Amino acid sequence: MLLNISLPLFLTSGISVNTSLVSKARYFNFMREQDMLLSHKDGYIAQRKIGQLSFIEIKCNCDIDWYFTVANAHQTFWMVFQLLGNSFIDDAQKHSIEQQQYQGYFNEENTVRHHLRSGKTWMILIGLEISDMKLLSTEWKMLSAESGSQLSIRPAQKIAFRIYKILQQIQHIKDSPFSLKYKLPALMVQLMDTYHADILEHARSMQQDDIPLLHRAKDYIMKHYMDADIDIQVIADKLLTSERTLYRIFKENGLTVNAAIRTIRIYKGREMLRRTDKSVDMIAFYLQFSTARYFIKQYVNYFGHTPAMERKLNQRPSLRKTK
């Protein structure tokens, strides 16, 4: 089987795994006896691969946190539905999935560990093998894998009415050749299409919320651009937000926090060149540039000429030589 799950020892230790017992509480009606990896009074774990689709069900009640791993042999787009309890994917960001949320991720021939919190858990996973990422990207740009990333995780969304309706249809699919071959893939496409729409709607909503925060961040930089310690962490702390959120907002607007600070300082430098007699070295020092040479280099990048030329082009009457 292309899909494998490593089970925690405490779930199987001392318990006779009865694969002939198909749990009556199983989510998918097409799960069979041979699909049960574990079935006992406290829950069950089942998996089945049908063509390019893979299905996993987990329902249990555990006193401690535990985990399972999913290893697919081909690049696969997974959708995780957290019906009860909560879990997180073991990656750098520790992406969490709360109860009644669902999340998608693209996994390129990699092993992914899912951590489950203690207590009652009921979750289902549906995976679709993707042979041509370009085709997926043209249809669902927000679901496509990030370049150079083996694990691309998409935002968690609430399991709303539209998703529930599709899941219910999958839930009641008959274990018949026609239904498994034609109906199941069509419903998976509906799930992905709905998820893509949910992500787009979520992104638009976040952009609306981001506008005031972006303006507040710019205002803070305008007022504190001379502070020696100003950086993304300081700004995030002052605005009561996270560095990650601030980084994302600036990136989506084609900026970085450091670039915004540098831009304001450069324009302030131009103003000082035009209105004061301070030397270029003094202006560079005053504006927190590491060296005058670096200030001059950045000035040329912004305006296409040196600070000295700026003064010649905008020389004040009081500074002009009298004949």
N, C-alpha and C positions, 0 to 999 in steps of 0.2 A: 504494500500500500504506500502511496506517495506521501500520505499524511501520517505523522506519528505524534503521540502525546506521551510525555514522561509523567507518570503518576507519582505523587508523594507516597513514601512508604507507609505512613501512618494510616492512609486510606485503605490499603490492602493488607496490612499486617493483622493477622488474627481473624481475617474475614475470608470466607470462601467465596470467591468471585463466581457468581452464577450467571453464565452467559445465556442460559436457557430461559431466564426470567426477563421478559421484556417489560420494563416499567410501565404501569398503566398511566403514570403521570408524565410520560415523555411528551415533548413539545411537538416533534414532527411525527406524523402518523406513519410515514414511510420508513422509519427506523425499524430494523429487523433484529431477530435474536442474535445473529452473528455480528451485529454492529455494537453490541453492548460490551464495553471494556470493563465496566464495573457496574453491578446492580445489586443493591441491598436495601435494607429498611431505611437507611439514612440518606439515600439518594442514588444517583447513577451518573455514569459518564459514558457517552456513546459517540461514535463517529461513523460517517459513511461518505464514500466518494462515488459520485455519479457523473461520469463523463468529465467535464472540466470543472464541475462543482464539487466542493467539499463541505460537509456539514458536521458540526460538533455541538453536542449538548452537554451541559454540566449542571447538575442540581444536587446540592448537598447542604449539610449543616455541620460546620466544623468549629471547634473551640479555639483554634489557633489559625494564624495566617498560613497560607500555603501557595504553591505555584504549580503551573504546568507549562510545558513548552510545546510550541507548534513548529514543525519543520516541514516546509514544502519544497519539493524538488524542482519546481518551476516557478517563475515569477507569478505572483498571485496577489489579487486585491481582496483583502479580508474586510468583512463587516462584523463588528462585535456588538451584540445587543445585551445590555445589562438589565435583566428583568427584575432581579432582586440582588441586594447587596451592592458592593462596589469593588472595583479592581483597578490596577494600573499596569501599563506596559513598561517593562524594564528597559528603558532607554535613558539617554542623558537627561531628558526633560521630565521623566516619570509621568507620562501622560495618564491622567486618571479618568475613569469612567464611572460616574455616579449612577445610583439606581434610577431606572427609567431613562437612561441615556443610551445612545449608540454612537459608534465611532468607526471610521474606516482607516485602513492603512495598506500601503503597497509594500510587499515584501519580496525582495529579489533573491530567491534561493538561499534564504537565511533562516536561522533559528530564532524565534521570538518567544520571550518568557512573559507570561501573564501572571501577575501576583494577585491573589484573591484575599480579601480581608476575612477575618473570622466572622462566624455567624452564618445566617442563611444566605445561600448564593444560588442564583438561577441565571445562567447566561447561555446564549447560543452564538455560534460563529458560522458564518457562511463565506466561503472563499471561491473566487473565480479565477482560474488560470488565464493569464493574458499573454498571448503569443506575440502580439503586435502593439507596442505601446503607442505608436504614432496614431493608430486608428482610435485608441481610447482617448488620446489627447485632443483629437479633433472633435470628438463628441462631448467629452467631459474634461475640460481643461483643468478644473479645480481638483480633479481626482488623480491626475497623472502623477507619476513618480518624479521626485526632484532629481535634477541632474547629478550623477555621481553618488547618489544616496541609495544604500541597500534597503533602508527602512524609512519610508515616508509616511508620516502619520498626519491624518487630517483632523480638523476640530470635532470634538464631541458635540452632539446635538440631542435635544430632547426627543424621545420617541413619541411623536405626535400622531394624530388620527390617521393621516395618510400612510405613514409607515406601518401602523398597527393593521390597517386593512390589508396591505400587501402581505405582511407576516401571517395573517390569518389564512389567506389564500394558500400560501406555501405550507402552512401547518396542516391543511386538510388535503394536500395533494395525495392521490392514491398511489400505491406502490405498483404501478402498471407501466409497461414499456412506453406507451405514448405520453403519459403524464410526465414521466421522469425525463424523457428525451426532449419534449417540446414545451410543456407547460412550465417546468421548473426554470429553465434558462430565461424564458420570457419574463417571469416574475422577478428573477434576479436583475434583469435589465431595468425593470420598473423601480426596484429598490435603489439601484445606483443612480438612476435619473432623478428620483426624489431626493436622495442624499445630496446630489450635486446642486439641486435647486435650494435645499435648506442651507448649504454652505454659502451660496451666493447671497441669499437673503440675510444670513448672519453677517457676512462681510460688509454688505451695504449698511446694515444697522450699526456695525462697529465704526464704519467710516463717519457716520453722522455723529456718533458719540466722540470720535477722535478729534473732530474739528475744534471744539472748545479747548481740549487738552493741548493740541498743537499750538494754538494761539497763546495759551497760558505759558507753555514752555518757551516760546519765542519772546514773550514779554519778560520772562524771568532772565533770559539770556541778555536781552537789551539792557536790563537794569544791573546785571551782575557780570557783564562780559570782562570787566577788569579784575575780577576775583582770581587770584592765582590758583585756587583749588577747584575752580568750576569744572565739572565734568558730568557725564550722564548719570552717575550715581548720586551726586549732590542734587542735581535737578530733580531726579526721580523722587528722592527723599523729601524735598521741599514741596513737591506737587502731590505727594501721597499716592504715588503710583509705582510701578515696577520698572526696572531698567529694560526688561524685555518689551514691555508695552511701549515705552518711549522710543526704543530702537526701531520697533516695527512702524510706528506712526511716522517717524522721520524718513525711514526707508521707503515707505509707500508714497511719500511726497518727493522722492528723489534726493533726499538729504541724509546727512548724519549729524549728530549733535556737535561733534568736533568741527565739522565743516561749517555749521551755522555760527558757532562761536568765532571761528577764523574769519568768516565773511564779514561779520559785524566789526571785528577788530580792523580788518583791512579797510573797510569804508570809513571807519573812525580815523584811521591813519591818513587817508586821502583828505579828510576834512582838516586834520591838523597840519598837513603839508600846505594847504591852501590858506589857512587862517593864522598860523603861528610861524615863528622863526626857528623853532626847535630843529635840531639836527636829525638826520635820518636815524642815527644811532640812538638818540634819546627817545624818539618816537617808537622805535622798535622795542626798546627796553620798557617804556611806559605801557605798551600794549601787550606785554607778556610774551613776545616772540623770543625764541632762544638766542638768535643772533640777528644782527642787522642784515647779513647776507641772506638769511632765510626770509626775512621780511621783504627784502627787495625781490627775491625770486617769486614769492607769492604775489607781490604787487604786479609784477610783469604778467603773471598768469591771469590775473583778474582784469587788468586794464590795458595790457599790450605795450606799456612803456614803463620806464623806471620812475622812482620817486623824484629824482632830479629833473627829469623831463616834465613831470607833473607841475613842479614849481615854475619852470620856465613858461609852460603853457598857461598857468593861472597866477602869474606874478601879481602881487598886490601893488597898487600905486605907490605906497609908502616905501616899498622895497626896490622900485625901479631906480636906475641910476639917473641922476639929473644931468642934463647936458650943460 
